């Protein structure tokens, strides 16, 4: 029997193109749509805690401006007027962004982060700020300052994280487009746990400022109920920004005009079924096997693969992640550190024990791993895996009960390696478990192949979600 909460929105398929057509014809209004999204945000928040801030006045003012543009035939972009949420980890002009922490001053920012500015310039209507764990450090969403974000399919369970509030908002229809960040699975884990789509783009496609303390494992990307809607959002967020030195001087191929017609016939697929750490839940494995059978029916050629550096990649990630936590903690006054998440303090302390040589050695190993992933990806159209190795577990817990694991990344073994390799990776929903819990499918492409990954995700979402276990 399904445990789906009434808060979960009915799946109506891709929304952006239909809504902008309705705006163009006058059948629907950006103001009306903003009002619906704001009302839903208010309705779900007492139970699910998806929003830190809901901005009624700002959203309605932006929606009225969008409506005027549509009436004049001068929309700014394909997402003009679309209700959008932002994560409590990116700067937003005139909003108080807290990074999930009481240690961050509750003061409005004077400017937008580059991705936020690009969305604003495209006419997106910002309805609110979604929840994050403290400093986005873990793949579940809870914090001492702002509480526990719960799963709309069962509020006793976690939403995943760290973009948990964004995933819940998407699943419940509190907005159409949602900005997330992903340093080790933080878009893909909550998207998987909440039954929506999300993309971690190729590193550098979406500009970031200020730079993350976690360095070049951290990405910014789009989340939505359907993969098709990720495409216009990613296009709006992407591009070169001189504030982001880590993007490099090169330009990734634009998405516009680069999208292939869907899932390619005879596609060669590398099947990654064993994570480098942790175990795969049997129900996750069953859903993944059903999806693979469906791909074979569609004509895909499947070949099992083993993750390069499988015996080293967890250690490589830990050295990057823990030293990043140590760097982030430097920004917290010592007098306030007693209130910081104990798990974050633990990994930050471990990060301080690594030497400079330890970190540089890990960076060199990361380079070798990334090269191996580039070479492996060149042999296939895509690599696929489960979206995450486990099912949603108890809200407020860091790891599934009885797993024997001590840290979140040890159950996210299908996720964090792709942050190290900086490849694009999308997750889409699969058929739910017999109890009605979401499962998910991950599609990984070569660096720069975001368009192909998104096209495949959009083409496969309905097909795979309907394939029974």
N, C-alpha and C positions, 0 to 999 in steps of 0.2 A: 504493500500500500504506500502510495506516495506521501511524503511529508512536506510537499511544497506549500510554502506560505502563501496566503492570498496576496501578499505584497508583490510576488513575482509577476511581472507583466506578461501578457499574452504575446507570443512570438508572431509578429506581423511581417517578418522578413525585412529586407533592407529598407531603411526609412528616409535617408537623406534625399535621394533623387525624387521620391514620391512627394516629400514635403516641399522641396523647392519648386516642383511642378505646380503644387497646390498654391504656393505663394505667388507664382507667376500668373496663374489664372484667377487668383482672388478667392479660390475655394477655401483656403485657410489663411490665417493671419499669424505672423511671428508673435504678436502680442498674445493671442489666444494660446498658442503653443507654449509660450513662456509661463503663462498662468497655470496651465496644466502641469508643467514640470515642477514649478514651485510648490504647487499644492501637493504633488506626490512626494516631493522632498520632505515637506513638513509632516506628511502622513506617516512615512516610514521611519523617520528619525527617532522617535521615542523608543521603538522596539529594536531597531537595527543599528543605530548610531553610525550612519554613513557620512554625515555632514558635520563639520566644525562650524561653518558659517553658511547661511542662506541669505542671499542678497536680493530681496524683493525689489527695492527701489532701483538699484543698478540694472538688474535684469530687465525690468519693464521699460526703463529709459532706453536701453540698447535695443529692445524689441520694437519699440515705437520708431526708432531711427531706421531700423531694418525694414519695417513695414513701409515707411515712406520711400525708401530706395526701390523696393519691389514695385510699388505703385508707379514710380517714375521710370521703371524699366532699367534701373542702374544698380543692380546688386553688385556687391563687392567680390563675390566668389560663390562657388557652389555650396558653401556652408553658411552663407549670410542668413542670419535669423535662426540658426539651429541652436537649441539649448545645449549648453556645454558646461561640464564641471572641470575644476582644476584641483590638483592634489596639494595638500598642505605641506609642500616641500619645494615649491617653485615660487619665485617672487611674483606678486600681483599688485599692480599700482593701486594704492588707496585701501588695500586689504591688510589685515594683520595675519601674517603667515607664521605659524608657530613651530613647524617641523615636528609636530607631535610632542612637544616638550614644554613643560612649565618654565624651563630655563631660558627660553627664547622670549625676548620682550614682546609684549602685546602692543606693538606700534605699527601703524600702516607703512607700507613700502612706498618709496618715491618713484619707482619704475617697475615695469614688467620685465620678467625674464624673456629672452629672445623668443622662445616658443610661444609664450603667452602673448607677447606683442604681435606675433604673426597671426595668431588666431583672432586677436582683437581686430587687427587690420583687415582680416577676411570677413568680418561681420558676425563672428560667433557671439552668441548671447550667453554671458557667464552667469550661471544661477547660484553657484556656491563653491565652497572649498571642502574637499572630501578628506576623510580621516587617513592618518598614517601612524604607524608605531613611531616611537621616539627616534628621530634622525633616519627613519626608513631602514633600520638596521636588520630587520628580520622579516620572514615571509608569512607572518600573521599580523593582524592589526589590532593592537591594544596598547594602551599607555596609561600610566598612573594619572596623567593630567586630564585625559579626555575619554577614558573608558574603553570598553571592548566593542569592536565592530563585529556584528553577527551575520551569519549566513541566511539569506532570505529563503533558502530551501529548508532550513531547520535552524531557528535562532539559538539552539543549544550548541551549534557548531561554529567553527571559525569561518570567516570570509576568506581566509588567506591574506597575504600581504606582500609587499607593504602597501600596494595600491588597493587595499581592501575596500575603503569607502567608495572609490571609483567603480569597482566591480559591482558592489551592492547597488549603487545608484543606477548603473546600466541595467542590471537584471530587473530592477523594479520600475524602470521607465521614468526615473527622476532625472531627466536629461536624455539626450540622444548620443552625444559625443563626450568622451571623458579622457582627460590627460592623465597618464600614469608615468611612473618611472620604474626602471628595472635594472638593479645592480647584481642580482643573482637569481632572478625569477619573479621580481616584484610586480610585473604586469601579468606574466603567464600563469603564475600560481593562483592569484585570486580570480583571474578570468576562468581558469579551469574549475576552481571550487564553486564559482557562482554561475556557471553555465553560459558564459558569454564569449566573445572573441576579443583577442588582443594581439598586438604586434610589438615585439622588441625590434626596432629597425637596425639596419647596419649602423655601427657606431659612426657618428659624425654626420649622419643624414639630418638629424634634428639638432640644432645648436643648443648649447647649454651655457648658462652663466648665472650665478657664479659657478666655478668648477666644483664638482662633487669632491668631498674629502675622500671618497672611495675611488677616485681616479677614473681611469678609462675602462673600468668594468661597468660604469653607470651610464644608462641610456634613458632617453625620453621617448615615449611613444603613445599611440592612440588605443583606446578601448571603446567597444560598442557592442550592442547585442548581435550584430551581424558583421561578418568580415568585409562585406561590400562597403559598409559605411566607414571602415578604417581608411579606405583609399583617399577620399577627398580630405579627410582630416589630416592624414599624413602629408599630403601635397601642400596643405596650407601651412603646416608646421615646419616644413623642410627648407633648407637653403643655407648658404654661407652667411656667417655672422662674424665680424672681426673681433667680437668679444670672446669668442670661443677658439682659443689658440689650438686646442687639441683636435679640432676638425682637420687641420692641415690645409695646405693651399689648394689641393686637388678638389675637383667638384664631382660628386656622384651624379650619374645619369638621372635626369629628372623623371618623375613618374609619368607625367603627361605624355601620352602617345606611346608609352612603353609597355602598356599592359597587354599581354597575350590573351587569346580568346578564352582562356579557362584552363582546365586541367588537360595537359597535353596527352594525346593518344600515344600509347606505347611508352609512357614515361618510365624512366629507369629510377627506381626508388631504393635508397639504402635504408634498411630497417634496423634501427637502434633500439633494442629491447632490454638491455641490461645496463642500469646506471652504474657509475663507478663507486657508489656507496649506497647503503640502505637497500631495502627490499621492495619489490613491486607488489602492491596489494593484489590478491587474486582477482578481485572484481575489476580492477584497472586493467589487468592483463587480459581478462575476458573481453572487455570492451575494445581494447586495442586489437585483439585478434579478429574480432568481428569487422572492424574497420579495414584491416588488411585484406580480408576476404572480399570486401566490397571493392577495394582498389583493383584486385585481380580481375573481378568481373568487368571493371572499366577498362581493362587492357594493360594495366601497369605491370611492369617487370620488377619483381621484388628480389632483393639480394640482402641477406643478413650482413651487418657490419659490426665491428668492435670499435669502441671509442678509442682513438689514439691516446697514449699516456694514461690509460685507465687507472693504473696503479699510482700515478703521481698527481693527477689533476686536482684531487681534493686538497692535497697539501699546497699546491700552487695557489688555489683560490684562497685558502685560509690565510696565507701570508699576505696576499693583497687585501683581503677583507679586514683582517684583524689590525693591520697597520693603519688602514683607513679609519677604523674606529678610534684608534689611539690619536690620530691626527684630529678627528672631529671633536674628541673630548677636550683637546687643548682650548677649544673655543668656549668651554663651559667654566665659569668661575669656580674655583675650588670650593668655595663656601656653599655652592649649590649642587655639588656632585652627589651628595647623599640621597637626593631625590631622583637621580637618574636611574633608568631601568637597570636592575642588577645584572641581567644578562649582557647588556651593552657594556657595563663596567668590566665584566669578566673578560670579554673578548678584547676590549681596549687594553686591559692590563696584560693580556697575553701578547698583544701587538707590540707593546713596549719592550718585550723580552727578545724580539727578533732584532738582529743586528742589521746594519746597512748592507753588509755582504749577504745576509740571508735574503733580504728583499731583492737585491739586484740579481741574485742567483734565481729567485723565483720569477723575476721578470724575464730573464733569459730563457728559462724553461717554458714560460708562457709563449714566448716568441716561437719556440720550436713546436709547441702544441698547436699554435695558430697556423703555422706553415703546414703541419700535417693535416689539419682540418681543411685548409684551402685545397690541398692536393686531393684529399678524399672527396670533397664536394665537387671537384672538377670531373669526377667519374660518374656523377649522378645528376638527374634533374633536381631531385630533392632528397633530403634525409628526413625520416619521420620517426616519431617516438610517441609514447604516452605524453599527455600534456604535463602531468606530474605523477609521481610514482604512487601516491597515496590518495585516499579519499578524504574529504573534509573531516576533521576531528574536533574534539571539544574546544569550544571558545575559551580563550584565556590560557590555553596550554601552548607550549612551544613545540612539542613533538607529540605524535600519536601515543596514546596510553599503551603500555606494553611493548613498545617498539624497541626498547633498550637503547634508543638514541639520546644523545645529550644536546645536540645543537640543530638548529633548523635546517641548515644546508645539507645535513646528512640524509634528509628525506627529499631534498630538491636536486637529486643527482642528474635528472634530465634537463635541468635548468641552468645552474651556474656555469657549467662548462661552456655554454654558448655565449655567455658574457665575456669569458676569457678570449674566445675566438672572434667576438664582435660580429657575428653573422646575424642576418635577419631571421627571426623565428616567430611564427604566428601560432596561436592556439585557437581551435574551434571546438564547439561542443560535440560530443558523441552521445550515443544513447545512454540514458540514465541507468543506474543500477536498479535491481528489483525493488529496492526501498525508495527509489526516486531521487537518489543523490547524483549530482553531475559527474560525468567523466569527460575527458578531453583528449584531443589529438594535436600533436605539435608537428609543424611543417617548417623545416630548416632549409635555407638556401645558401648559395655562395655569397660572399660579401658583395654588396651592391645589387643583388638580385631581389630587392624588396618587391618590385613590381610583379615578378613571377610568383613569389611566395603569396602575395596578396591575391593574385588572380586565382591561384590554385585553392587557397583558403575559401574565397568567395564561391568558387564553383563546387567545392566539396561539402560545404557546411550543411546544406539541407540533406544531401545524399547520405553523409555519414551519420548525422544525428538521427536519421530514420532507420539506420541499420541496427536491427536488434542484436542482443548479445546471444 
